[in-house]
Amino acid sequence: MDNARSQAYGRVVKTLDELGNVKLTPDEAQIIRNAADALFFDGDGYDELAAAEDLVQQLVDAGRWTEESGHRLVDDVAACGPSAGVR
């Protein structure tokens, strides 16, 4: 595990802590958390990442999240994995 992955995981957790209750339902937050956890701890969470990407796109399409915020969150989740930055 490298520092970049740890920092990305920290950003995801911080985002969920700060915005999760306001901008995400508990089920939506869990989808994001599952993806970050699977990538960070198991190194194999690409199905979970796809689910998180789909969720964020739905949130953007519904106007609940900005495209910039959504992409930043997905990028941070993806960076939790061993192939950091690859989406």
GUMAR-638394 format. One record per residue (C-alpha): residue in one letter; chain; x negated, y negated, z negated. Coordinates in Angstrom, 3 decimals. Example, Ala and Ser with C-alpha at 12.3 -4.5 7.8 and 13.67 -1.06 7.14 Angstrom:
<rs>
R   residu   chaine          x          y          z
R        a        A    -12.300      4.500     -7.800
R        s        A    -13.670      1.060     -7.140
</rs>
This chain:
<rs>
R   residu   chaine          x          y          z
R        m        A      0.000      0.000      0.000
R        d        A     -1.431     -3.352      0.932
R        n        A     -0.968     -6.861     -0.347
R        a        A      1.089     -8.012      2.658
R        r        A      3.642     -5.252      2.072
R        s        A      3.814     -6.090     -1.625
R        q        A      4.364     -9.757     -0.863
R        a        A      7.080     -8.942      1.683
R        y        A      8.843     -6.707     -0.831
R        g        A      8.655     -9.495     -3.392
R        r        A     10.221    -11.942     -0.939
R        v        A     13.105     -9.535     -0.268
R        v        A     13.734     -9.029     -3.981
R        k        A     13.584    -12.790     -4.580
R        t        A     16.012    -13.460     -1.736
R        l        A     18.447    -10.887     -3.088
R        d        A     18.129    -12.298     -6.609
R        e        A     18.599    -15.908     -5.504
R        l        A     21.152    -15.590     -2.733
R        g        A     22.603    -12.141     -3.032
R        n        A     25.478    -13.047     -5.316
R        v        A     26.404    -16.067     -3.229
R        k        A     25.854    -14.917      0.344
R        l        A     26.140    -11.141      0.120
R        t        A     28.630     -8.724     -1.332
R        p        A     27.142     -6.100     -3.652
R        d        A     27.461     -3.480     -0.894
R        e        A     25.691     -5.736      1.613
R        a        A     22.892     -6.479     -0.846
R        q        A     22.502     -2.734     -1.431
R        i        A     22.001     -2.116      2.303
R        i        A     19.152     -4.637      2.316
R        r        A     17.688     -3.223     -0.908
R        n        A     17.882      0.347      0.406
R        a        A     15.965     -0.626      3.533
R        a        A     13.233     -2.478      1.633
R        d        A     12.911      0.324     -0.935
R        a        A     12.752      3.081      1.678
R        l        A     10.118      1.265      3.720
R        f        A      8.045      0.186      0.748
R        f        A      8.160      3.295     -1.400
R        d        A      8.714      6.079      1.133
R        g        A      7.174      4.507      4.222
R        d        A     10.022      5.967      6.253
R        g        A     13.072      3.757      6.172
R        y        A     13.616      2.965      9.799
R        d        A     17.250      4.127      9.814
R        e        A     17.828      1.911      6.787
R        l        A     16.037     -0.954      8.550
R        a        A     18.338     -0.541     11.549
R        a        A     21.347     -0.710      9.199
R        a        A     19.954     -3.884      7.622
R        e        A     19.363     -5.422     11.049
R        d        A     22.937     -4.596     12.071
R        l        A     24.294     -6.091      8.847
R        v        A     22.305     -9.298      9.218
R        q        A     23.459     -9.682     12.812
R        q        A     27.068     -9.310     11.640
R        l        A     26.468    -11.957      8.966
R        v        A     24.968    -14.326     11.534
R        d        A     27.782    -13.674     14.012
R        a        A     30.352    -14.375     11.285
R        g        A     28.638    -17.648     10.389
R        r        A     27.814    -16.495      6.868
R        w        A     24.040    -16.690      7.452
R        t        A     22.051    -18.857      9.812
R        e        A     20.118    -17.093     12.514
R        e        A     16.855    -18.393     11.041
R        s        A     17.624    -17.096      7.546
R        g        A     18.795    -13.765      8.902
R        h        A     15.689    -13.247     11.006
R        r        A     13.448    -14.225      8.101
R        l        A     15.129    -11.648      5.852
R        v        A     14.918     -8.897      8.472
R        d        A     11.269     -9.738      9.119
R        d        A     10.534     -9.507      5.400
R        v        A     12.341     -6.167      5.112
R        a        A     10.440     -4.813      8.127
R        a        A      7.154     -6.034      6.641
R        c        A      7.751     -3.787      3.610
R        g        A      6.910     -0.772      5.766
R        p        A      3.566      0.712      6.742
R        s        A      3.885     -0.710     10.247
R        a        A      4.393     -4.218      8.920
R        g        A      5.701     -6.657     11.463
R        v        A      6.890     -4.051     13.950
R        r        A     10.636     -4.197     14.612
</rs>
